[in-house]
Amino acid sequence: MKTLYEATATAIGGRKGHVSTEDGKIDMELSVPKGLGGDGGKGTNPEQLFGSAYAACFGSAVQLVAENEKIKLGDDMSVTANIEIGKTKEGDLQLRATLDCYLPGVDVETGEKLVNKAHEVCPYSRATRDNITVTLNLLLDE
């Protein structure tokens, strides 16, 4: 792989600690959600950080595919990632992701094509493929 960009982040203290990036752009306290046995404090958590990153990356992938296909997307196009953490039958922790893709101004067929192609090229989708369940939802104006 030819590296185009590299980011470095450090977590101290696990889920009850602190996370920061080398450049200082992220500098946040972490809290364990109540659903995982924590106090649900004011800090963020890995699922929120992962969801934010996946939503942003997938949104850029949708925009790239649309641009390559000469399809105009509205400025209010958005991707919302819902990240769940649960236990498998074997008792292992596992993630599941749902990506709600709001693509105003496109028809269902075009929207499905864009979302499916974005899922093929998005690096986060590629990293999670065959590792976690990812559900893609297309949201359109009615």
Secondary structure, 3 states (H helix, E strand, C coil): CCCCCCCCEEEECHHHCEEEECCCCCEEEECCCHHHCCCCCCCECHHHHHHHHHHHHHHHHHHHHHHHCCCCCCCCCEEEEEEEEEECCCCCEEEEEEEEEECCCCCHHHHHHHHHHHHHHCHHHHHHCCCCEEEEEEECCC
